[in-house]
Amino acid sequence: MSEPARVLHARLHLLDRQVVRESDDRLLCKVDDLEVQPGDRPYVTAILSGPLALGPRLGGLPGWLMTETDRLFRGEERPGPYRIEMSVVTEIGSAVRVAGRRQDLALERWLTRNVVSRIPGAAGTEEQDAPESTLRVRERWEDRPDSMRLGGLLGRTVRGPSGEVAGDTVDVRLVQDGPLLAEVQQAFRLAGLLIARRRAGQLFGYERGPGLWRPSLLGALVRRMHGEIRYAEWDQIESLDDEEVRLGVAWDRLRSTADL
Amino acid sequence: MKKLIAVTLGILTAFGGFVDIGDLVANAVVGARFGMSLAWVVVVGIIGICVFAEMSGRIAAVSQRPVFDLVRERMGPRAGLVNLGASFFINVLTLAAEIGGAALALELATGLNYLLWVPPVALVAWLVMWRVKFETMERVFGLAGLALVVFIVALWQLGPDWGELTTQLTRPPQDEGVPTYLYYAIALLGGAMTPYEVFFFSSGGVEEKWTRKDLVTARANVFVGFPLGGVLSLTIAACAATVFMPVEAEPDSLGQMVLPVAEGVGKIGLGVVILGVFAATFGATLETALSSGYSLSQYFGWQWGKYVVPGRAARFHVTVLASVIVATALILTTIDPIKVTEYSLVFSAAALPLTYLPVLMIANDPDYMGEKVNGRFSNVLGSFYMVLLLVVAVAAIPLMLATKAGQ
């Protein structure tokens, strides 16, 4: 265990990546959001997908439409998004690969059964449904009200100890040194927040070292739009209430991203 | 022959951008009105699409990620959704026009009204997308589109005044206003760099299961296909400049646009060119319909593609089918297919930066590309084109309104 724990930026390396099933390379879904177990040392517990994960991240009218349409078709009392435990993730690269015999999302199954299988020449529809016995263990995707969504931490206003606006959250830094998940791998712990001085949306990866600011014109432009970028460790954050982030220390005492 | 077959993806993609129904007529109109004075725009377009198609092909080969996957991944869900809305709208409009174009080519061949040909064309196109293997599809329609090379023969047979054509390169005609000239410049650039070309090209690379070993194939596709498409579109303009400009006629239909070939090569040439027009527009039908499925599926992370059996990509095939039905209905309203592409081209110009920006960013990201990141040359060109596309995106719609779409 001497090698250093893996570090990821949630928005840059995880959110919105393609999820692929390890066994047969089937494209399953996108990482629409991440489920976080709150606490003193919060960590990522699951990948969330489907309209109920994407809708809240989109926000506005399209997000609301997406969420409500999905609710209409769901039977559960408190429906939640499609959920993939982080413990089955085997690789995080240009795609996120997951182990196990995971079912497709409901829309794909419904369309296969009711539309595509009725068109002549539709091969492959019979592979769709798993045998009855595995269907019974299918998890119900119910909402977990005690958990937190990582997407909700992005784009929040950050205030200093005396209440002045310090900046905007642009990404969440994750370090893989959290508690063991299903006794197979360590969880990604939320180590801190990347904060940009000006509200300018995403960083597109240009928060990383200067060697990666290419093409240089674009790198310079994105960094200029954001102003100074600093990094707040989790214990430098006092509270996360009211859709805002309150820092426990002054802006000047935060680390610069150049030291990361 | 084997080498030629390996580049049919590039040819099919490029023909959908440079010589689809809208461009076939637009090139002839531009040639008749402006002579060769807009040829430089086509050259700028060829270089631009080569730069970005090369990047997207390289990304597909190294990381197996197609373009719309990257759009969502790097731009985030909101900007991605804006791009998806715009691209999908343009795709369906263009699809409608291409179905109409293929039907018009059949009208030229048979004399039967094109509206009668629309349903069969749409049905056959859908059957091809539903059942025919990607490689077979790409080879048949890529190679058949090569029949358009007859325009080069025709130009040579017409024996134009080469000196006159060369002078036109730098001298726009005096009787056309500057805004009209710029409007056509944007329409030509938008046509050369339409977003569905990179959606289709990079997804096609994934469909063909490209890996790092196929980087040479990917490049060959780019550097054969797109320049060939561009040269054809220049030749069409030159033919029109030779035949129509001296008599101050303006070709406004497919039937008139193929006249220079009949004049230069005769009846056989006319037959060949109609085959070429049909193959190019039918190929563009496939390209735009599949692109609508690719972009929607890749945004939401659905299983897509023809490399799995149809029953295993239900949402993708339902999207393609629905797009074909909507487009067919649209064209059956007797709306003019050529007008439709003129408008969709200008709207696509506005969506261009949102598509090419993430491609440029990912092509520089070593997490994806390892040591295959962009070199300095690609980055300088890529940055230059990003600035150019931003200008074009801002200017497109105001220019369309100011010139009443180039009239």
Interface residues (C-beta under 8 A of the other chain):
Chain A: R11 H13 L15 D16 R17 Q18 V19 R26 L27 L28 C29 K30 D32 S49 L54 R57 L58 G59 P62 G93 S94 A95 D104 L107 E108 L111 T112 V115 V116 S117 I119 G121 A122 A123 G124 T125 E126 E127 Q128 G201 Q202 F204 G205 L212 R214 P215 S216 L217 L218
Chain B: S63 Q64 R65 D69 R72 E73 R74 M75 G76 P77 R78 G80 L81 W130 R131 Y299 F300 G301 W302 Q303 W304 V308 V309 P310 G311 R312 A314 R315 H317 V318 L360 M361 N364 D365 P366 D367 Y368 V373 N374 N379 V380 G382 S383 M386
